[in-house]
Amino acid sequence: MNALLQIPTRESRPRWHLIDPDHPGVPATVDEAAGPATDARGRPVPRASSNAVRTGIRVLTRGADTFLADVERLGDVVAYPFPGRPGPSVVISNPAHIKSLLAEPDLAPSATSFSPLRPIIGPDSVLTAIGDRHRRQRALLMPQFHGKSVANYTEAIERATAHRIDTLPVGTPIRMSRIGQSITLDVIMSGIFGVADPSTASPAEHRLRQAVLRLLFWSTRSAAANLVQLVNLGRPEPSLPLRLILRPVDRSIQEVVDERRRSGGEGHDILSILLSARDEAGVALSDSEIRDELLTLLLAGHETTANTIAWTFERLVRHPQIYARARKAAIDQDEVYLTAVLNESMRSRPVIPIFARQVTVPWRFGAYRVEAGSVVLMSTVLLHHRADLYERPFAFDPERFVGVRPAPNTLMPFGGGNRRCLGANLAMAELRAVVGEFLRRTELETTSAPAEPASHRNVTMIPASGGLVTVRAVR
């Protein structure tokens, strides 16, 4: 097993999260030409490996290390074999190459059939649907995550944050990912089910909340989680072990849906919208379609935000001067600097490290050509550490974003194109509120401990220790 997990780099190379801040960054590509291939020109993409199982294990356990080492060795267009896929997947990080895919969603749709999330959230989710179906689902849900709807979440965010801060243990290390999960799960449940206050949740809704937290805890802390993920790579349906793991959540979702149907209540929450939705023929959504949509929103709607909170504090406590300035900015209501801190956290530690597309026609990436049907992985870790985009990209430096609006396709914590995260506006509102309030009301111990490594789980990259911090005082 140790041989399988060995990363093919020089022995002296440190893990990516420990690379010196003055490291020059990911090498830039001169040839930015990209798009559907109009002729037969173009070289085959260089392959990093020929062993699919070994590659799958390495990418699951040390994806950023693998990609960073290989891009230095082979350039920023690299092919990898993966279990369950008919051909190699191509990893890219050049913003011009990425833009070419996002600009042609019909020719380069989301590679949902290969997503590690598909066996978990099912085929009928806004994350796994493509084409017209995806557009209809996105249009149905979009109003719940924009404008006035986001403002309506304010009370839930403030109440959940205040409660967690008031109950923080002083002097004891805590995982900020757990704190963040608790807050953001309360917020998303208020939007999905109309649960304005967790104390008013029905027994079924409370059981669903606990089932989701248990699932997340298992997937983070269980040694078997990566094995289950590897077994399910490329599968359209969950394996038996995964079905058993998901059963408590599935049962709880169905219980909540049945309860709402029996009550006959109508509201403006997402579940009410899903229950009342009809297609062109007047047919309602099936229970499986509602299940897939609800599970997607429950998981994607809070976990990425929770781990961004964790990464932000993991970064801040290791940079005392930046932490001190961030605390002052929070007290002074300096939203410009707080937003810069959040952008820098999401740049240096993107929770979603990869976005995938499957090209339906041959495609060119600079000097290279990939054939129709190829899966192309856009690496945000590589993109966010490119030498031609960011000065000292391995340094944590919020100043780079003060008063600066990131250019499209250079900072992509929420993806891009027609598949950009539905909840991006809500996530930013939560991040500003939660991080700002923690900075104002708590004093954390800073540390000279090494940076936390990343743990790769399904499509997310999370702090391996959960963003461990120690609270010195609570105001």
N, C-alpha and C positions, 0 to 999 in steps of 0.2 A: 504493500500500500504506500509506503514512504516513497518508493520509486515513482509511483503513479503521480504523487502529489508534488514531485520536485519541479520547480520552476526553472526553465532553461535559460538562466542568466549567469552573468559572472558571479563568482562566489562573494565578491566584495560588495555587490549591489545590495543596498538596504531595501527593506519593504517600502512600498510606495509612500505610505503614510509617514515614514521616517526620513524620507529624502530631504537633503539639505535645502533650506529655503532659497539658496542661491543657485540651485540646479537650473540649467538653461531652459528646461521644459521640453515638450514634445516637438520634434523637428517639424518645420513647415514644409509644405509641398509647393513647388513652383508651378506645376501644371494644374490649374484649377478648372479646366474644361470638364464639363459633366453634363449628362442628360441622355435621353434615348439615343442609342447608336444608329446612325443613318448609313453606315457601311460596315465592312468586316474588319476595319482596323482595330488595333488594340491588343496588348499582350495579356496573357493569362495572369490572374492575380497570384502573387507569391503565397505559398502555403506555409503556415507556421508549424504544422504537424500533420501526420497521417493517421494518428490513432484517435478515433472518435471518443472512446470511453475515457482515455487518459485526458483528452482535451476537455471533455465535459466535467470531469472531476476538478481539474485545475481551475476552470472558469467559475465553477460553482463555489469553490473554496477561496480562490485568490484571483478573481477576475481582473481587477485593476493591475495587479502585479504582472499578470500574464500579458495583457494588452500593452502596457507601457514598455515592457522589455522587448516585445516583438516589433513594436512600431519603431523603436530605435535601431533594431536589427534589419528590418525589412521595408521600412517606409510606412506611410499612414493609410495604405490600402492592403489589408492582410486577410487571407482566407483561413477558415478553421472548420474542421469536420466536427459534427455533433451527433450523438446518438439519436436515432429516430428521424434523421433528415436525409433525404436522398442525395444531396450534394453538399459541398462546403458552404458555410455562411461567410459573408464578407463584412469585415469591420472597417468603418470609415470614421474620420473625424474632421475632415476639411469642411469649413462652413459652406464653401461653394458647392461641394459634392452633396452635402446635406440639403441645401436649398433646392438642388435639382430634383431630389426625391419629393420634398414637401410641396413643390410647385405642381406636381403631377399626381394627385391622389388616385386618379382612375387608372393610371399606368403603373403606379407604385403604391398599392393599397397596403394597409397594415397587415403584417404577417401573423394574423391571429391564430391560424391553424397550428402554428409552431410555438405559440406563447406558452410558457410554463404556467400562466394563470388560467388557461382554458380549462384544464381538468378540474380546477377549483371553482371558478365562477360560472362555468358553463358556456354554451355557444350563443345564448340569447341576450347577452349583456351589451351595453353600449361600448364596452372595451373590446369585445370579441366580434361584434357584428361589423360588416363592411358594406360599402356601396349604399344603395337606397335605404336599406334597413337601418344602417348606422345613422344616416342623415335624419330619418324620422325619429329615432330614439333620442338623438342629440337635441333635436328641435323640441321634443316633448319635455326634456329635463332642463334645458338651458335656462329658462326663466327662473328656476329655483336657485340659481347660483350667480345671479347678476343683479346689479342695481339695488333696488329697494329690498329685494329678498335677502341680500347679504347683510344689509343694515338690520334686518329683523333678527339676525342671529346674535346681535350685540349683547343682549341681556343674558342669553345662555352662555356666551363666552365669558363674560364678566363674572357671572355667578359661579361657574365651574372653576375658573381660575382662583377666585377668592377662597373658595372652599378648600382647594388643594394647598394653597399657601398657608391658610390658617391651621392646617393639620400636618404641616411638615415637621419631621423630627429634626431637632437641632443637634449637631455634633455627630450625626450618623450618616455614612455614605448612602446616597439614594440614586436610583437610576432615573434620569430625566425622561427616558423613553416611556417608563411606566406612568410618570406624572402626566406627560404629554398625551399618552393614550387615554387616560382617564378623562382628561379635559375634552379632547377632541371627539371622543366617542359620545360623550354627553351632548356635544354640539351637533354632531351629525344625526344623532337620534332625535333631536328636537326638530330637525328639518325633515327627516324621513317619516317619522311617526307623529309629529306634532306634540312630543313630550316636552312641554315648556320647562318643567322642573322634574328631575329624576325621582323626587319623592312622590310624584303623581303618576309615575309609570304603572301600568298594569302588571300583575304577576308574570304574564307572558312576555311583556316587553323587558321586564327585569331579567327574566331567565335568558332571553336572547342576548342582552348586554353581557351577562356573565359567560355565556357560551362563546361569544366572540373574543372576550379577553382570555379565556382558557385556550382557545385556538392559537391566538397570537403568542401566548406564553410558551405553549408547546413548540411552536415553529421556531421560536428564538432560542429556547434553552435545551431542547431535546437533541441528543446526538444523532437520533434517527431521522431528523427532519431533512438533512441533506440527502440521505439515502432515498427517502420517499420521493423527494423532488427529482433525483436522477432517474428513478424508475419511471416517473411520469413524463419525462421529456419526450415531446413529440406525440404524446397520446391525446386523441380527441376526447376521451372519457377518462375519469379517474380510475386508478387501479383499486383493487379491493382494500388495501390498507388505507388509502386516501379516502375512500368512501366511508370507511368506519370512523376516520378522524373527523370528517365533515358531518356525520350523521347528527350529532347534537345540535349543531348550528342549523342544519336543514330542518330538523324537527321544530326548533324554536321559531324559525321564520314562518313555517306553515301554521304554527299555532297562533302567531300574531296576525297573519293574514285571515285565518278563519275567524278569529275574534273580531276583527274589524268588519268582516262581512256580516257577521251575526248582529253587530251593533247597528248596522245600517247608517252609521254616521258619515257625514260628508265634511270635508275640510280642505285646506289649502296645502296640506303636507304632501310629500312625495308619494306615500302609499295611497292616499286618496286619489291622486292623479293617475297612478298606475291602474288602480281598480276601475276607474271610470273611463280609461282610454279605450278607443275603438279604432279599428282600421277602416279602410275605404269601404269594406263590405259590412261594417257594423259589428265585427267580431271582437270580443274582448280578449285581453291578454290571458294566456294560459297560466296555471299555477307555476309551471317550470320557468316561463318567461319572467314572471314577477319575482320568483326566487332568485334568478340570475341577476336581475337588475338590483334587487335589494342587497344581495351579498356583495356585489361590486361596489355599491355606494357605501356600505358599512365598512368594507376593508379599505378601498382606495380613498374613501372620503375622510378618513381620519388617520390611518397609519402613517402615510407619507408625511403628513404635517407633524405628527407626534415625533417622528424620528428626525425631522428637520430641527425641531426644538431641541432634541437631545444633542444633535451635532453642533448646534449653535453654542450651547453652553460647554460642550466638550472643547470647542475651539477657544472660547472666551477665557475659561479658567486657566488655560495654558499660555495666555498672553495677557499678563497683569495690566500693562499700560492700556491695552485696547479695552479690557474689561472695565477699568476705571473710567475711561472715556464713555463707554457705552452706558454705564450706570448714570453718569452725569447727564448724558443725552436723554435718558429715560426720565429723569427727574425734571429736566428742562423742557420736556415735550419736543425734543429735537427729532422729528420724524425723518429728516433727511439722513442723519447719521444712523439711526436705527434701521432704516431701509437698506443703507449701505452694508451694515453688519449682516443683515439677513441675506442680501445678494451674495456677499463674500462667503458666507457659510454654505449657501446652496451651490456656489461655484466650486469651492474647494472640496466639498463633501456632498455631491449630488445623490439624493436618496434613490432616484431612478437612474441607474448608470447606463442604461441601454434603451433605445427605441428601435423597433424593427419594422421594415417594409419588405414586401416581396414584389420584385419587378416582374411585370408581365411581358416585357419586351427586352431585348438586349440593351445594356446600359454601359456608358463609358464613365470612368472615374479617372480623369487625367489620362495617363498612358495605358490604363488597364481597361479591359472589357469583361463584363459578366454576362452570362446568358440569361434568357428569359426563364423565369421560375426561381431565380436565385433569391435567397434571403439576405438582406443587407441590414447590418446592425450599426446604428449610429451611436457611437460611444460618447456620452457626455463627460466622462472622466478624462478621456483624451482631449476632447474639444476644449474643456475648461482649463487644461494645462498646456495649451499650445503656446510656443514661444512667440509666434507672430500675432497673438491676440492679447496676451497678458504679460506684462513685465514681472519677472520673478514669480511665475505662476505657482510655485510650491510654497510661497510665503502666504501667511494669513494676513491680509492687508485690506481692511474695509475702505481705506482712503481711495482706492482705485475706483470706487463706485459713488463717492460723494459728489452729488450734483451731476452725475453721469447716467444717462439712460442707456442701458445695454443695447447694442445693436442686435437685430434679429439674427438668429442662427449662430450666435456667439455665446449666449448664456441661455441654457435650455433646461432649467429644472422641471418645467411642466410640459416638456415636449414641444411640438410645434405643428404648424399646418392645420388641416381640418380635424386633427385628433388631439390638439392641445387640451390639456386637462380641463374638464368641465368646471371643476371646483377651484381653479387657480385663484380667482378673486376672493373666494371664501378663505382659502388657505392663507393668503397674504394678510387678510384681516385678522385671522386667528393668530398668525405669527407675530404681527405687530402688537396685538393686545396681550398675548400670553408672555412673550419675551419681555415686552416693556414693563408689565406688572411685576414679573419676577425680578427684573433689574431694580425696580423702584423699592420693592418691599423686602427683598432678601439680600443678605451679604454672604457670598460664597467664598470658600477657601480657594485660593489660586494654588497651582501646583507646578512643579518642574518634572512631573512624571512624563514618560514618553506618551505620544499621542495614541489614542485607542485605535487598534486595527479595525478594519471594516469586516463585517460578516455579511455574506451574500445570501439572501433569502428570496426565492422566486425571482421577482423582477426588482427587488429593492436591495440597497446597500445601506446597512444600518450599523451603528456603533456596537462593537462586539461586547462591550460591558454595559451597554445601554446609556452611555453618556453619564458616567458616574461622577457625582459631585457631592460635596459636603457643605451643608448650610451652617454658617456661624451665627447668624442672627436673623430674626424675622421681625419686620415692623408692622 
